[in-house]
């Protein structure tokens, strides 16, 4: 997909001109876009611009900054269908998902434009008379956003909207596997009249992201990607004492109790496991289910999985996503083959439907019956593969106790869900899951944005930062405490005269 780009480990000073060629993973003969990779000189110029723009942008009142977000939203709304069509071609996700993703930009911008009239600080009580103490939030500086290909439009918006409303500037380094949606996103912000240099993009592979993250001008780094990339960037950020926000992998479970509504389970697990071709950090990767209902649920899921493609005509359903590239396709297949070798039983799928020689990269929706502890039940697949773990226990309570240990044994902690009509057990599970997101009677994917909803994970999924809700403001602000003494005399704190 990329030509002439750099090896990740190549020396920074060796970045040469080259370009990214982005092909439609559903139809690889179609070139969607080409982007010139930034040279070091271009990156330096962008960083300088970002710094200069920050010095002015930070001075604007937040409600004024909000007006730019609102203006941009008029354009996002007007061009929604066109942006969705582009996204659909760029990373192959089904059109209905692409439309939903563009809508997410609009929603997140609407939400954070509103924050421009809040951005609350706090006031407190001074120890002294005629003195007031308050704490306000202020911006930090130029940010760098390193984003993934699976949500190339919404995820940049999750980062940009809070960053901008708080008074920061940014350079987006979109994934080289899906760079166009990020570019269009930034172009629209500029079309909405953002002062020059406030919102920029840079193209390239990991080395470009690394250069930007390391640079002394950069004060915030926000990453959506793999644990490996996140750890590397976090180390860079730590050396420079930069604010760093990480949104990394997941290995998410759905637990199903015997009393669950099985129609809901069928729809929910199917969507959770196969939405975006299982290429979400929130994808349902493990189904932990009571033995007494597992045969029925597995056979329903098997039937629905097989209906997503027709082997004879080699056609997939319109709402079934391709895999982003051949490397990922082979990685997914390798993990499934290894699981079978380890003793997992293949229920359906387990094969490459198209390796790109017919049209695009497609993997069959796959269900495996696995035993907990197998690698497939512990490692992130990032593909349409569901591992089912059956447990035979005498009652729901003992099943849930075991299921919870299995759900929580993974290194990740992004999203888990439970299906049950038993409100007591359901709520106990909600409290016991070790993850940043938990769903009751709903799948593990499809987080909403907004005030009460904070997107992010525990354990290796991140470093405590949150996106798309109010908690995102923490990433993009620093506190300043202001003490105002109107007593007219010197009042000393921290002095204790007997
Ligand atoms: C990601 O997969 O990297 O909640 C983030 C969801 C999506 C996740 C996007 N919004 O399923």
Boltz pocket constraint, residues with backbone or C-beta under 6 A from the ligand:
constraints:
  - pocket:
      binder: B
      contacts: [[A, 148], [A, 150], [A, 151], [A, 155], [A, 224], [A, 247], [A, 248], [A, 279], [A, 280], [A, 281], [A, 282], [A, 283], [A, 444], [A, 445], [A, 446], [A, 447], [A, 448]]
      max_distance: 6.0
